[in-house]
Amino acid sequence: MAIITVDHLRKTYGTRVAVEDVSFSVKEGEVFGIVGRNGAGKTTTVECVAGLRTPTAGTVTVDADLKEQVGVQLQECSLPDKIRVGEALALYASFYSRPADWRALAAEAGLDLRVPFAKLSGGQRQRLSVALALVGNPRVAILDELTTGLDPQARRETWDLVTRIRDRGVTVLLVTHFMEEVERLCDRVAVISRGRVRAVDTPAGLVARTGGEQRLVFHTGEPVDGLRALPEVTSVTVTGDGNGAEVTVTGSADLLSAVTAVLPASRMRDLRLERTTLDDAFLVLTGQEES
Ligand SMILES: Nc1ncnc2c1ncn2[C@@H]1O[C@H](COP(=O)(O)OP(=O)(O)OP(=O)(O)O)[C@@H](O)[C@H]1O
């Protein structure tokens, strides 16, 4: 069941078009990603979903009482330097009629209640901002670029926190630049480019729709012309000659077994198989329009 429905959303600021035409729906309980290059319209879109901005045209429907049931973590978390983690959580909890147990939230986010905001690391600040977004016990959490600027360890801890939120049944709308984050966390993702949705799919579906191509690269002294006739093969490129020739074969799934049936792996050196990645898919889907 859709908990969020965005239908032909458009948002302009004077003559500047921030969101041209965006439609998607988010199912209850899923982690739904929004990806796109800088300025694509991601933040404007989620701010409209959160009720922080009014659409110029189109509609946003959220099947939850906005004030109480949507928790928002926006790009920068800024609090007074001296406020302690526990004080900030208690303050936010006082805004809600049925707040979550904020001590448990802090423990889950790995935060010490006594530490003042100014002393928190970047990762701790991000996890505090997620905890603050959850303190009202929302059914929907909107998280905007929550791991930008974090080191790999802090990023992983934040991902674990998002996974635990999802496991509790909270629907998550996640804006991100990181394809690894999409692969790890998102059930489905909308790719936005220049204010329009270019694709909505699972991460694997996005990879598949932009080719799902495989590439086999190896060195051999053997003739490779026979490979061109294989139905799995779309191209064979040879650079250099003789025993040092580097051969690149592209094609569909099962490329490796098809090729090694004709040319045994024992006749190849430095064999490697490369697959289309989500990064490749993202570049294909957003690249042409915005270089
Ligand atoms: N308040 C505003 N007034 C004027 N233009 C704005 C305003 N907010 C956003 N824009 C413009 O709208 C476009 C989309 O901005 P938005 O912040 O939604 O993009 P984004 O995809 O979230 O980018 P980023 O990844 O850099 O955060 C940009 O060109 C931006 O400059």
The ligand as a MOL file (V3000), in Angstrom:
LIG
                    3D

  0  0  0     0  0            999 V3000
M  V30 BEGIN CTAB
M  V30 COUNTS 31 33 0 0 0
M  V30 BEGIN ATOM
M  V30 1 N 14.7360 28.6690 -2.0640 0
M  V30 2 C 15.1930 28.5870 -3.3140 0
M  V30 3 N 15.1940 29.6740 -4.1230 0
M  V30 4 C 15.6370 29.5940 -5.3920 0
M  V30 5 N 16.1240 28.4750 -5.9720 0
M  V30 6 C 16.1650 27.3710 -5.2200 0
M  V30 7 C 15.7100 27.3550 -3.8620 0
M  V30 8 N 15.8700 26.1060 -3.3790 0
M  V30 9 C 16.4040 25.3770 -4.3800 0
M  V30 10 N 16.5760 26.1380 -5.4890 0
M  V30 11 C 17.1240 25.6760 -6.7760 0
M  V30 12 O 16.3540 24.5830 -7.2170 0
M  V30 13 C 17.1960 23.5880 -7.8160 0
M  V30 14 C 17.0050 22.2790 -7.1040 0
M  V30 15 O 17.5130 22.3720 -5.7860 0
M  V30 16 P 17.4990 21.1700 -4.7480 0
M  V30 17 O 18.1490 21.6560 -3.5050 0
M  V30 18 O 16.1390 20.6020 -4.6580 0
M  V30 19 O 18.4490 20.1210 -5.4910 0
M  V30 20 P 19.1570 18.8210 -4.9020 0
M  V30 21 O 18.9620 17.7740 -5.9390 0
M  V30 22 O 18.6770 18.5330 -3.5450 0
M  V30 23 O 20.6810 19.2610 -4.8850 0
M  V30 24 P 21.8920 18.8460 -3.8810 0
M  V30 25 O 22.2210 17.4470 -4.2250 0
M  V30 26 O 22.9700 19.7820 -4.2770 0
M  V30 27 O 21.4000 19.0320 -2.4880 0
M  V30 28 C 18.6100 24.1160 -7.7460 0
M  V30 29 O 18.9230 24.7080 -8.9850 0
M  V30 30 C 18.5460 25.1490 -6.6490 0
M  V30 31 O 19.4900 26.1690 -6.8570 0
M  V30 END ATOM
M  V30 BEGIN BOND
M  V30 1 1 1 2
M  V30 2 1 2 3
M  V30 3 2 2 7
M  V30 4 2 3 4
M  V30 5 1 4 5
M  V30 6 2 5 6
M  V30 7 1 6 7
M  V30 8 1 6 10
M  V30 9 1 7 8
M  V30 10 2 8 9
M  V30 11 1 9 10
M  V30 12 1 10 11
M  V30 13 1 11 12
M  V30 14 1 11 30
M  V30 15 1 12 13
M  V30 16 1 13 14
M  V30 17 1 13 28
M  V30 18 1 14 15
M  V30 19 1 15 16
M  V30 20 2 16 17
M  V30 21 1 16 18
M  V30 22 1 16 19
M  V30 23 1 19 20
M  V30 24 2 20 21
M  V30 25 1 20 22
M  V30 26 1 20 23
M  V30 27 1 23 24
M  V30 28 2 24 25
M  V30 29 1 24 26
M  V30 30 1 24 27
M  V30 31 1 28 29
M  V30 32 1 28 30
M  V30 33 1 30 31
M  V30 END BOND
M  V30 END CTAB
M  END
